[in-house]
Amino acid sequence: MKRKICVITGTRAEYGLLRWVMAGIRDNTQLELQIIATGMHLSPEFGLTFKEIEKDGFKINRKVEMLLSSDTSTGLAKSMGLGMIGFGEALQQLHPDLVLVLGDRFEIFSAVSAAMVARIPVAHLHGGEATEGLIDESIRHSITKMSHLHFVAAEEYRKRVIQLGEQPDRVFKVGGLGIDNIKKLDLLGRAELENALGFKFGHRNLLVTFHPVTLENASSIHQMKELLAALEYEEDTSFIFTMPNADTDGRVLFEVIEDFVASHSNARAYTSLGQLRYLSCIQHVDGVVGNSSSGLTEAPSFKKGTINIGDRQRGRLKAESVIDCIPERLAITKALQELYSDKFKGKLMDVHNPYGDGGASERVVDMLAEISLEDILKKHFFDFVNT
């Protein structure tokens, strides 16, 4: 009998990382793929991105509606509650042998909580990472403690998961999943990308993604305005914005970006680029600006520089292609000058991506098919003190 693996996804970025794992599960003769779509995937405001999953040839077995039209802390708490109810029902109907999740989103926290009380084992991807400026930090480590198998991107993250008390023989270093997209997708050429975007590139081009910051002293809106103030003075530069996630204050950032784009013919904003257009953009722009994890995990593989603003990604492994700066316009302007400097550009070709060279998806699928699930629900705390 095939082992039923239920993959749960709530955002466009998360699905982009999961895609090749999902394809591998679907094509493996020992496994059966189940998919639950939730969160931003089901929201018109965020592009109804579940259609991208279906367009790639996957069948969505269940849809769990949980995202409210509110980005307040109260609204997100209510969404989490709705999610637990919906996931509880969906998992009871699908009855998977294993739930597979990625990352640190509140949607995934609800899903894993429902799986835990349903006594369904959980495999967690990209655990052990640190994002000290976000509530995601706590959510990620909480998911780790509710999970039974762990697939991490680097040795440092493997050690951190073990430090949280997980058994070493259930923690596997596989590399970063995002790199597989770069290896497997036939990325668009510049003219083809411009046609797909409906936007003409300029002399210089920047890809800008700025998500809400949930634990920093300065508000998300203040930091975004500082970023836009710095971009205002960049000459002969075109800006491609990707819209922020459905986090606290996310909708306020939408409005500020839309206002900037409306008054600048050299800027365009996209609710969802999809992995093909997004990665093609990284390939052709001069740099990535903002606070998205892709600037750290994927941009280095393109030998492109990243300006990483604020503390959202503080704690993650970083390549030498990443320029950190505080969320103030003068600091961002200085970072842009460094991005374009001959000295900085000269070292990009020697940059090594700390998240590996690809192949993570295949490693995950092979282990999902082979590893024993017998008595896996009975976890034993691995204590460094007594080893």
N, C-alpha and C positions, 0 to 999 in steps of 0.2 A: 504494500500500500504506500502511495506517495505521501511524503511529509508535507503538510499544508503550512506554508509560510505566509502570514498576513502582513503586508507592508502598509504602513499608515503614513500619509503625507498631507501636509497642510499649507505649504507655500511653494511658489515657483522655484525658488533657489534650492530648497530642500529636494524637490523632485528632480532638479537638474543633477544633483549629486547621486540620487538613488536610481536614476534611469537604467544604468547598465547592470546594476545588481538585480533590478526587477527583470530585465531581459534575460539575464543568466538564470534566474530562478525559473522563469517561464520555459526556457529551452532545456532545462535539466530534466532528464527522465526520472530522477528520484524525487523531484520536488513539484509541488503544485502552488501556483501563485494566486494569492488573494490580495485585493487592493481596497483600502478604505481612503477616500478623499474627504478632506474636511477644511475648516478654516478659510483662508484667503482663496483657495481653489474654487470655492462655491460662491464667491462674492462678485457681483457685477462691478463694484467699485474697484476691485483689484484685478479685473480682466477675465473672470471666469476661467481660470487657467486649468481647470479639470479637463477642458477641451483639448489642451495640449497633450495631456496624458492619453486621451482617447485617440488623438491624431497620430500618436506614435504607435498605435496598434494594441494598446492595453485595454482590458476590460475592467472597469471599476465595479466591484461587487457591492459596495455600500457607500453612501454619502451621508456624512454626519454633519448636519447644520449646527453651528455653535457660535458663529461670529456675529455679534450684535453691532448695530450702527453707533458705536460709542468707543472712543479710545481713552476713556477715563479708567482709573484703577478699579472703580466699582463695576464698570462695564466689562472689563477683562475678567474680573472675579466671577461675574455672572456667566460669562462665556465659558469659563473653565467648568463651572457647575453643569451647564447644559451639555458640555462635551462629555463629561463623565457619564451622564445619563444615556446619551446617544451611543457612546462607545460600548457601554455595558450591554445594550440591546444588540448592537451589531456583532460583537464578539460572541454573544450567546447564539446568534443565528449562524455565523460562519464556523464556529468551533475550530479555530486553527490549532495546530500543534505548537506554533511559535509565532510571536509577534516581533516584527523587525521595525525599528524606529531609528531616526537620526537626530542628533543634536540636542537642542536646548530650548525649544519653543514651548509656550504655555499650552498649546494644543496637544503637543506630544506628552506633556506632563499628565494631562487629563486621560489620554489614551492609555498610558502605562499604568496609571493608578487603577483604571478599570480592569486592565489585564491582570494586575497583581491580585485583586480580590477575587477574580475569576479563576485564579490558579493556572494561568497560562504563562509559560516562560517567555522572557523578553530578551532579544538580542539588541544591543545598543551600538550604534555607529558614531564615531567621532567623540567619544567620551574622553575625560581626562584633560580637556582643554580649558583654558582660563580666559574669561572676558570680565575683568574686574570692574568695569564701568556699567554693568548690566545686572538685572535680576536673573538673566539667563545663566549666570554663573551658578547661582544656587539651584536653579531648575535642572541644569545639566548634571550636577553632582547628585541631586536627588534621584534623577532617572537612573544614574549609575547604580545607586543602592537598591533600586527596585528591579534591576536587570540581572540576568544570569549568564549571558555571554557578552563579551566586549571586544569590539573591533576598533582599534585606535590608529591614529595617523602617524605617530612617531614614538620613539623610545621614551622620551620624556613624559609623554601622555600615558604610556603603558605603566610606567613607574607610579604616576599619580593615581591611576585607578587602583593599583595594588595598595598604595598608601591609604586609600579609602576603605580597605579591608576586603577587597575582592581577591579570590584565589588566583594565583599567577597562571595556573594552567587553564584558566577560562578568559584570559586577557591576551589578545592577539594583535601584534603590530602588522598592519596591512598596507599602510600608506594612505595618502589623501585621495578620496574618491573623485574630486573635481578634476584631477589630472587625466583621468580616463576619458572625460569628454573632449579634452584637447587632443588626445591621441586618436579617438575614434570618429569624431565629427569631421565632415568635409567642410571646413570653414570657408566663408565667402570672401572673394576678392574685393578690393576697395570699391570698384564701380558697381559690382553686384550688391555690396552692402549698402551703398548709397541709395540704390534703387529700392532695396528692401526697407530701408528706413524712411524713404521719401525726404531725404535731407542731404545737403551737399557739405562735404567736409571742407574745412578751411585750411589755411597755411599751417596752423597748429590746431590740435584737437585733444580734448580731455573728456574722459568718461567719469561722470560724477554720480556717486551714490552715497547719500547721507541718511542713515537710519536714526530713529529716536534714541536718546541716551537716557536711561531710566534711573541711574544712580549718581549722576554728576550734579554738582552744585549749580552750574549755569544751565538754564533751561535749553531744551532742544531748539526752540524757536530762536533764542539768542545766538546759539552756536551756528545755526543755519544762516542767519543774517550776517554774521561775521564772515562766513565762507563766501556768500554771495557778494559781499562788499569787496573781498579780495579778488574775486573773479571779474568784477566790474571793470577793473583796470588792466586786464590782460588783453593786449592788442593782437589783432590778426588770429584770434582763437575762436574755435567753435566748441560748443558745450553740448554733450549728450547726457541728459539726466535720466536715471532710472528712479522710479518712485519708491518711497520708503515702505517698510513693512507695517502691518497692522499692530503696532505697539502703542503704548501710552504716548499721546501727543502726535501720533502719525498723521492724522488728518490735517492738523495745523501746518505741518511741513508741506503737505500736498499744496495747500493754498499759497504758501510763500513761493514755492517753485513755479507754480502756474503763473503767478504774477510776474516773476522774473522772466520767464519764457515769453510771456505776452508782450513784454516791452523790449525784447532782444531778438532780432532776426537771426542772430548767430547761435541761438539756443533752441533745443527741442527736448521735450520730456516724453517718456514712455512708461505706461503703467506696467507693462510686461514685455520685455524684449524676447524672452525665451532663450534657451541656452545657445542656440546656433548664432543668433544675432548678437547676443551679449558677448560671447567669446570672440566672435569676429570683430566686434568693436575693440576689445582689448588688443587684438592683433594689430589693428590699424591706427589706434590713437597714440599720442605721445606719452600719455600717462594716465593713471587712475587716481582719482581724488575722492576723499570722503572717509567713511569709517566702516566699510563693508569688509567682511572676512575674505572675499574673493581677491581683494588687493594684496592679501598676505599669502593666500593658499594657491591662487591660480596665476596671477599676474607675473610672478617670478619665472614661471615656465615659458613665458613669452619674451623674457628679457626686457620687461617694461618696468618703469619706475612707478612707485605708489607713494602718494602723500596720505599718511594715516593720521587723521585729525582726532584729538581728544583721547579719552580713556576706554572707548567702547571695546577695542581689541587689546587693551593692555593685558599682558600675560601670555599672549599667544607667541609661538615661535615665529621669528621673522627673518627673511632673507636680507642681504645687504642692499637690495633694491628698494627697501621700505624706508621712507623718510618720516619720522614721527614729528608732530608739532602740536602745540596747544591750540585750542579753538578760538584764536584771535586773529583778526585780519592781517596784522603786520607779520605775525609768525607764519601764517599761511602764504603770504606774499613772498617771504623769504624762502619758504620751502619750494615754491614754484620756481624761483630763481635757481635754486639748487637742482631741481629736476631737469632744467634746460641747460645746465652748465656742462661744458665739455668734460670736465673731470668726472662728474657723476655718470654721464652717458658712456664714458670710456670704460667704466668698470662693469657695465651691465652684462656684457657678453660672458663674463666669468661668474655670474651669479648662479648659485645652486639653490634649488627649491628644497627647503627642509621637509616638505611633505612627500618627497619621493619622485619617481619617474613613471608612475602608472602601474596598472595591473591589480589595483586594490579590489576592484569589483569581482574579478575572477577568483581571487583568494577568498573573499567573503563567501561567494556561492559554493565553492568547493567545501569549505568548512561547514556551511549550513547543511549540506548533503551528508557529510561524513560523521559529524560529532554526535556523540550519544546524548540523549536527553533524559536518560533514566535517572531518577532521583534528583534532577537538576533544580527543582524548586526548593530543596532543602539546602539553604546557603549556610556556610560556616565562615565566620569573620576571620580573615587572615591577619594575625596580630604580629607586627614587627617586633614588639617587645619580647615575645616568647620564641623568636626564631634565631 
